[in-house]
């Protein structure tokens, strides 16, 4: 699967899954914008992957701020030559029982996952439609787009919501050759997940090893974490897929945790 000279914007791409997707896309021939809340980290990642600066750039983007999203997408299109792929990957995790969940935390998590997905999609679609060369919108969902877990009410809500958004974008974008799909990973051992292990151990009153074995990986077929490369290769497949045959879908990458 190749992305020769396609322009991809990846949010939350200075670390974790987003960073690996950026590298895989660059290796497949794409031009990549590393969009992140931390501009220094975004620029450092872009320089790490492409010291010449010809095919990678960093861009500051708080995905909850409309003006910043619109300006960032415009800057990418102007410098790299349009927008062909959007990977809406930026996200956070906050865990607590529903009866103790702070409303501010609820709103913060939904804003990043859902408002951010909407704002970046809207900005990217304007270019994809105008260019007339199609495009691919990829949302970073989760097995929690399909299933629920304790302590994660807003996260599960947001990840379910991304599937609905993708289906609408798939229907509206079809006439323009724009596809929209959701990747639903299982637990990937990123800093975001590492942070959850002691938090869940405390909330559930069990050891960290028990969180990994009996909570995170209990329903997998082999007791293994999904890897960042597993997710990145799936993103490449969706980004490079050539037709509307694969759109409005959610692909679970979870070592069999959830089977459709």
C-alpha positions as CSV (number, residue, x, y, z in Angstrom):
1,X,0.0,0.0,0.0
2,X,1.5,3.3,-1.1
3,X,0.7,7.0,-0.4
4,X,3.1,8.6,-2.9
5,X,2.9,12.4,-2.6
6,X,-0.4,12.2,-0.6
7,X,-0.7,14.8,2.2
8,X,-1.7,13.5,5.6
9,X,-2.5,15.4,8.7
10,X,-2.2,13.3,11.9
11,X,-3.3,14.8,15.2
12,X,-1.6,13.9,18.5
13,X,1.3,12.7,16.3
14,X,4.3,13.8,18.4
15,X,4.1,10.6,20.5
16,X,2.4,7.2,20.8
17,X,0.3,5.7,18.1
18,X,0.1,9.0,16.1
19,X,3.9,9.2,15.9
20,X,4.2,5.6,14.5
21,X,1.4,6.3,12.0
22,X,3.4,9.4,10.8
23,X,6.5,7.3,10.3
24,X,4.7,4.5,8.4
25,X,3.0,7.1,6.2
26,X,6.3,8.8,5.4
27,X,7.8,5.5,4.5
28,X,4.9,4.9,2.2
29,X,5.7,8.1,0.3
30,X,3.3,10.6,2.0
31,X,3.9,14.1,3.0
32,X,3.0,14.4,6.7
33,X,1.9,17.1,9.1
34,X,2.6,16.3,12.7
35,X,-0.2,18.1,14.5
36,X,0.1,18.3,18.2
37,X,-0.7,20.4,21.3
38,X,3.1,20.6,21.9
39,X,4.6,22.5,18.9
40,X,8.2,21.8,20.0
41,X,7.6,18.1,20.2
42,X,5.8,18.2,16.8
43,X,8.7,20.0,15.2
44,X,11.2,17.7,16.8
45,X,9.3,14.6,15.4
46,X,9.1,16.1,12.0
47,X,12.8,16.9,12.0
48,X,13.6,13.4,13.3
49,X,11.7,11.8,10.4
50,X,12.6,14.3,7.7
51,X,15.6,16.5,8.5
52,X,15.2,18.2,5.1
53,X,11.8,19.5,6.0
54,X,10.5,18.8,2.5
55,X,8.0,16.1,3.4
56,X,7.2,16.6,7.1
57,X,6.2,19.6,9.2
58,X,5.1,20.3,12.7
59,X,2.0,22.2,13.4
60,X,0.5,23.5,16.7
61,X,-3.0,22.3,17.1
62,X,-5.3,22.2,20.1
63,X,-8.1,20.2,18.4
64,X,-10.7,21.8,20.7
65,X,-10.1,25.3,19.4
66,X,-11.9,26.1,16.1
67,X,-9.6,28.9,15.0
68,X,-6.4,26.9,15.7
69,X,-7.7,23.8,13.8
70,X,-8.7,25.9,10.8
71,X,-5.5,27.8,10.8
72,X,-3.4,24.6,11.2
73,X,-5.1,22.8,8.3
74,X,-4.8,25.9,6.1
75,X,-1.1,26.1,6.9
76,X,-0.6,22.4,6.0
77,X,-2.5,22.7,2.7
78,X,-0.5,25.8,1.7
79,X,2.9,24.3,2.5
80,X,2.4,20.6,1.5
81,X,0.0,21.0,-1.4
82,X,-3.5,20.1,-0.1
83,X,-5.0,17.6,2.2
84,X,-5.6,13.9,1.2
85,X,-5.7,12.1,4.5
86,X,-6.8,13.0,8.0
87,X,-6.1,10.8,11.0
88,X,-8.0,12.1,14.0
89,X,-5.9,10.6,16.7
90,X,-5.6,13.1,19.5
91,X,-7.0,11.8,22.7
92,X,-6.7,11.6,26.5
93,X,-8.0,9.3,29.2
94,X,-9.4,10.1,32.6
95,X,-10.8,7.2,34.8
96,X,-13.3,7.4,37.6
97,X,-16.7,5.9,38.5
98,X,-19.7,7.6,37.0
99,X,-21.0,8.8,40.4
100,X,-17.7,10.5,41.1
101,X,-16.8,11.8,37.6
102,X,-16.1,15.5,37.6
103,X,-18.2,17.3,35.0
104,X,-15.2,19.4,33.9
105,X,-13.3,16.2,33.2
106,X,-16.3,14.8,31.3
107,X,-16.5,17.9,29.1
108,X,-12.7,18.0,28.6
109,X,-12.5,14.4,27.3
110,X,-15.5,14.7,25.0
111,X,-14.2,18.0,23.6
112,X,-10.8,16.4,22.7
113,X,-12.3,13.2,21.2
114,X,-15.5,14.4,19.6
115,X,-15.2,18.2,19.1
116,X,-11.7,17.6,17.9
117,X,-12.8,15.0,15.4
118,X,-15.5,17.2,14.1
119,X,-13.4,20.4,13.8
120,X,-10.5,18.7,12.0
121,X,-12.9,16.8,9.7
122,X,-14.7,19.9,8.7
123,X,-11.5,21.7,7.9
124,X,-10.0,18.8,6.0
125,X,-13.1,18.1,4.0
126,X,-13.2,21.6,2.6
127,X,-9.9,20.9,0.9
128,X,-10.7,17.3,-0.1
129,X,-13.9,18.4,-1.8
130,X,-12.3,21.3,-3.5
131,X,-9.3,19.4,-4.8
132,X,-11.4,16.8,-6.6
133,X,-9.0,14.0,-5.9
134,X,-10.8,12.2,-3.1
135,X,-9.5,11.5,0.3
136,X,-9.5,9.4,3.5
137,X,-10.7,10.3,7.0
138,X,-9.6,8.0,9.7
139,X,-10.8,8.2,13.3
140,X,-8.9,6.6,16.2
141,X,-11.7,4.7,18.0
142,X,-11.1,1.8,20.4
143,X,-12.6,-1.5,21.3
144,X,-14.5,0.9,23.6
145,X,-16.3,2.0,20.4
146,X,-18.0,-1.4,20.7
147,X,-17.7,-2.4,24.3
148,X,-17.8,-0.7,27.7
149,X,-15.5,-0.9,30.7
150,X,-15.9,0.4,34.2
151,X,-14.5,3.8,35.1
152,X,-14.5,5.1,31.5
153,X,-17.9,6.6,30.9
154,X,-16.9,9.6,28.8
155,X,-14.2,7.7,26.9
156,X,-16.7,4.9,25.9
157,X,-19.3,7.6,25.0
158,X,-16.8,9.5,22.8
159,X,-15.5,6.4,21.1
160,X,-19.0,5.2,20.3
161,X,-19.7,8.6,18.9
162,X,-16.8,8.5,16.4
163,X,-18.5,5.6,14.7
164,X,-21.6,7.7,14.1
165,X,-19.6,10.6,12.8
166,X,-17.6,8.3,10.4
167,X,-20.9,6.9,9.0
168,X,-22.2,10.4,8.2
169,X,-18.9,11.5,6.7
170,X,-18.9,8.3,4.6
171,X,-22.3,9.1,3.2
172,X,-21.7,12.8,2.6
173,X,-18.2,12.3,1.2
174,X,-18.9,9.5,-1.2
175,X,-19.8,11.7,-4.1
176,X,-16.4,13.4,-3.6
177,X,-14.5,10.2,-3.4
178,X,-13.9,10.7,0.3
179,X,-13.9,7.7,2.6
180,X,-14.3,7.6,6.4
181,X,-13.5,4.7,8.7
182,X,-12.7,4.0,12.3
183,X,-9.8,2.0,13.7
184,X,-10.7,0.3,17.0
185,X,-7.5,-0.8,18.8
186,X,-7.4,-2.9,21.9
187,X,-5.0,-1.9,24.6
188,X,-1.8,-0.5,23.1
189,X,1.1,0.0,25.6
190,X,1.5,3.7,25.1
191,X,2.2,6.3,27.8
192,X,-1.6,6.8,27.9
193,X,-2.2,3.2,28.8
194,X,0.8,3.0,31.1
195,X,-0.8,5.8,33.1
196,X,-4.1,3.9,33.4
197,X,-2.5,0.8,35.0
198,X,-1.8,2.3,38.5
199,X,-5.0,4.4,38.3
200,X,-7.2,1.4,37.7
201,X,-5.3,-0.7,40.2
202,X,-6.1,1.9,42.8
203,X,-9.8,2.3,41.8
204,X,-10.4,-1.4,41.6
205,X,-8.3,-2.4,44.6
206,X,-6.2,-4.9,42.7
207,X,-2.5,-5.1,41.7
208,X,-1.1,-3.6,38.6
209,X,-0.3,-7.1,37.2
210,X,-3.9,-8.0,37.8
211,X,-5.1,-4.9,35.9
212,X,-3.0,-6.0,32.9
213,X,-4.0,-9.7,33.0
214,X,-7.6,-9.6,34.2
215,X,-8.8,-6.2,33.0
216,X,-6.9,-5.1,30.0
217,X,-6.0,-8.4,28.3
218,X,-8.5,-10.8,29.8
219,X,-10.7,-11.0,26.6
220,X,-7.8,-11.3,24.1
221,X,-7.1,-14.7,22.4
222,X,-3.4,-14.6,23.4
223,X,-2.9,-12.2,26.4
224,X,-1.0,-9.8,24.2
225,X,-1.1,-6.0,23.9
226,X,-1.9,-4.6,20.4
227,X,1.2,-2.8,19.1
228,X,1.6,0.7,17.7
229,X,2.7,-0.8,14.4
230,X,-0.4,-3.0,14.3
231,X,-2.5,0.2,14.4
232,X,-0.2,2.1,12.0
233,X,-0.4,-0.6,9.4
234,X,-4.2,-0.6,9.6
235,X,-4.2,3.2,9.1
236,X,-2.0,2.8,6.1
237,X,-4.4,0.2,4.6
238,X,-7.3,2.5,5.1
239,X,-5.5,5.6,3.9
240,X,-4.3,3.9,0.7
241,X,-7.5,2.0,-0.1
242,X,-8.5,3.2,-3.6
243,X,-12.3,3.1,-3.7
244,X,-15.6,3.7,-1.7
245,X,-15.9,-0.1,-1.3
246,X,-14.4,0.4,2.2
247,X,-16.1,3.3,3.9
248,X,-18.2,3.8,6.9
249,X,-16.6,0.8,8.6
250,X,-14.9,0.2,12.0
251,X,-12.0,-2.2,12.0
252,X,-11.1,-3.8,15.4
253,X,-7.4,-4.4,16.0
254,X,-7.4,-6.1,19.4
255,X,-6.0,-9.6,19.4
256,X,-9.5,-10.9,19.3
257,X,-10.8,-8.9,22.3
258,X,-13.9,-8.0,20.4
259,X,-15.0,-10.1,17.4
260,X,-17.6,-8.7,15.0
